[in-house]
Amino acid sequence: MSQFDHLSLDGRLLQLLVAVIDEGSITRAAERLGVTQSAVSHLLDKLRGIVGDPLFVKSGRGIVATARAEELAVHARVLLDELRRFATAAEFDPARLVSTLTIAANDLQRDLLLPRLLDRLRDAAPGVTLRVIPSDVPSAEMLRDEHCQLAISPRPPEAGDILQKRLFDDTYRVFHDPARRAAPAGLDDYLAAEHVTVLYEPRRSLDIDTVLAARGIQRRFVATVPGFAGIPSFLRGSARLATAPGLLGSGLLREFASSPLPVPCPPMPMYLIWHLRHRHDPAHCWLRAELEALVPAALAGSAAG
């Protein structure tokens, strides 16, 4: 058991741990922090004594972090952000915010929510630039490592440092080209058709595809695409079917007709997802509230469309 008092921890030790984790090298961590290698080694020894773990071990010519070090680094990043807010606490004014907000979202939630969010940001926080990246199936790492500040997805990562809030539910529907066929008359007609679906990397099916397969409902997939934007060209002019979120009927799939699934199925939830480090950050709280506030109008606009 460690003989050191946990109060021996300070911000410099936390910063050191994160730097060595990020750089994978004591030499590069020393350069990043502007200190000598011997100073880094000395502080690492102190941190090892406090946490009771070697933290880094030799691997070939370099070092690798232990599992304990990786775990501690997650908490260290949160604590460092809290320390920064402690030192710079001030009344938040969105009009003075100058930053790039990166949001991970796939095509459904991107088109439904983010143009409206940008309109709100241009009015209240003109210094904020919106950057959108695909979420595919979001990972905890993309939020931990600040690849994005927010993710919008039906699939929140399961991790203790990842927070979420349910934004809305959608219903899956069966889309088809009305010029080429009618809606499926029942389950047999549905199963007899050729189907197109989305398969996210690395090989993650839509939830509805997983649910139906688990019930023994086997469809004949003739094409998979990496996102919903790829579906229209495979449906247009064909008798194929695509089972997809109903909200796409006012967006990417607006040219197609849709009908209910011939079997009961669960709704598709949509979550706003962020890292624990941003839980109390005033700017982040404001941004989350802005996004949540636009959801009712976005859903109403889709229903009207």
N, C-alpha and C positions, 0 to 999 in steps of 0.2 A: 504493500500500500504506500502511496506517496506520503512523504514526510513534510511536504510543502503546503502552506496555507493557500487556498484558492484565491485569496485576496492579493497574492503576489502577481496575479495576472494583470496585464495592462494592455493598452491599445497597441503598443509597439510589438508585443509578443504575438498578438492576433494578426497584425499586419505582416509580421515575419512569416507566420505559418502560411497565410494565403499566398505570399510572394513565392515561397519555395514550392508550394503546390502548383502554382500557375507556371512557374519557370522550369520546374523539374531539374533545377540545378542550384547549388549553393552559390556558385560564381555569378550566375545571371541574377539570382535574387539579391546578392550584395550590390551588383551594379544598379539594379532597379531601385533599391532603397538608399543608395549613396553611402554605403558603409563598407568596411573591410570584410573579407571572408572570415577572418578570425572572429570578428564581432558577431557575424551570423552564426557561426559554430557555437560560440559561447552562449548566445541567447537560445539557440536550439537545445543545448544541454539543460538550460534552466527550464524551458518549456517541457522537456522530457521528464524532468523531475516532478513538475507540477501535475502532469496528466498520467504519469506512470506508464508511458508507452514509448518505444523507440522512434516512432513517427515516420522515419525514413530509413531505408536499408539499401545497401549497395546492390546494384544489378549491373553486371558488366562494368563499363566505365562510368556509369551514372548512378543515380539513386531513384528509388520508387517509394511512393508514399504507402504507409500501412493503411489497412482498412479504418483503423481508429483515426488516423490523420485526416483521411478523406471525410469522415463523419464530423470531426471537429471543425474542419474548414467550412462546412455548411453553416454551422453555428457562428463561427468567427465572422463570416461575411455579414450576418444579421447584426451581430454586436457592433461591428465597425460602422455600419449604417446608422445604428442607434446613437453611437458616440458622435457621429457627424451631425445628426439632427440636434443632439444635446448642445453642441457647441454653436450651432447656427440657427437655433430656434427663433423664428420670427413669424409675424402674421403673414399668411399666404395670400398672394394676390395673383390670380391667373393671368391677368393682363401683363405681368412682368415676367412670366415664365418663358424661357427661351430654351428649347430642347427638341430632340427628335423622339417621338413616341413610336416604338416598334410593337406592333400587334401581330400575333400569329393567328391566321384565320384561313379556312378553306373557302371555296367559292360561294357557298350558300350564305354563311354568316358575313363574309366580306361584302357581298353585294347588298345584303339586307340592311346591315347596320353601319358600316364604316363610312359610306358617303354622307350619311346623316351626322355621324360623329364629326367628320371634318367640317361640315357646315357650322356646327356648334363651336368647334375649336376656333374657326376663323373669326367668329363673333367675339368670343370671350377671351381667347388666348392666341392672338395672331402670331406670336413668336414660336408656336409649337408646329412642328412638321410631322406629318403622319407617314410612317413607313409600314407597309404591309408585307408580311412574308407568309408562305404556306405553312400551315400547322401540321398537315398530314395527321398522324396520331401523335399529339404533343407529348414530350418527355419532360420529366422533372429537370433534367440537365439544361434544357433550353431556357428555362426560367431561372435556374440557379446561376447560370453563367451569363445572364443578361443578354442572350441572343434576342430576347423580347421581354417587354415589361408586362404584357398581358397576352393571354391566349383565350380564344373563344372556340369551344369544342364540345361535342357530346361526350368526350372521353377524358375527364380530368386524370392526370397521373396520380397514382396512389403513392403518396409520400407524406411524411409528417410535416415537412416544411412547405408544402404546397396548399394554398387556400383556394376555395371555390365558392361561387354563388350561382344558383340556378336562375337563368334569365327567362326562359320560356320553354314550352313543349311544342313539338310539331307532330303531325300524323303522316305516316307513310302512305303513298298512293301509287297506283300503277299507271304509267304514262305510255301513250301510244300515238301513232300518226293517224288521225281520223280519216285521212284521204286513202289510207291503205287497209284499215281494218276497224272493227268495232271493239269496244271494251270487252275483256274476257267475260264470257257468259257464266263462268263458275270456276271451281278449282281445276277441273279437268282441262278446260280450255286454257287456263292460265299456265298449267304445267306443260301443255302441248306446244306452247309457243317457244321461240328462241328469245333469250334474254341478254341484256347488256347491263353491266353493273360497274361499280367503282371498287378498285382494289388499291388501298394506300400502301406506300412503302413503309417498312419491309413486309409486304404480303399481309396486310391487315384488312379484313373484310368489313363491309358495313355491318352495323349491329343487326339490322333486319335480316341480312343474309345469314348471319350466325344463328339467329333465333329460328329462322325457318329450317335451316339445315339440322339443328338440334331436334326439331319436331319431325324429322324424316321427310320434309317437303323438299324434294330434289328437283331443281330446275336445270334446264339446258342452257348454260352460259356460252355464248359464241364470241363474246368480246368483253374484256375488262379494260377500263381506262383509269388514269391516275386521279381524276377529279370529275365532278359533275359537269364541268364545262365540256368534257369530251363526249357526253351522251348524245346531244342533238344530232350530230352528223351520222350516228349509227342508227338512230330511230327514223330520221327523215326519209320518206319514200320506201319504208319497209314495213313488214308486219311484226317487227320485233317489239318487245316490251322492256320497260325499265321500271324497277320499283325504287322510289326515291322520296325524299321529304316533300310533303305537299306544298310547302312555301316556294319551291322551285317553279311551281306553276305560274307564278307572277313574275318570274325572273328568267333564269336560263332556259327553262322548259315551257315558256309561255305559248309557244306555237303548237304545243301538243295538247291533246285531250287527256283527261285522267279519270280514274275511277277508284273506289275503295278496294283494298285487298280482298280476295275471296276467303280469307281466313282472318280471325282476330289476331292482332299483333300489338305490342306495347308501343307507347308514344316514343318519339325521339326527344330527349332532353337536350338543352343547350346551356352550357355553363360559361361563366366568366372566371378565369383562372389566373392566379398570380402567386408570387413568392412571398413567404412569411416576412422577408425583410421590408416589404412595402406596406405592411399591414397598417401602420400608423403614419406613414409619410403623407403630409398634407396635400402635396401635388398629386400623388397617386390616388389618394382617397377622392379627391375632386374629380379626377379623370374617370374613375370607376363610377362615381355617381352620375356624371354626364352620360356615360354609356348606358347605364341602367335606365336613366330618365327617358331616353329616346326609344326604348323598346316598344312601348304601347303604340306610339305613332307609326313605327315601322311595321308592326303586325297589322295595324288597321289599314295602312296603305297597301299592304300585300293582299289583304282580304278584298279591298275595293278593286284592286287590279284584277 
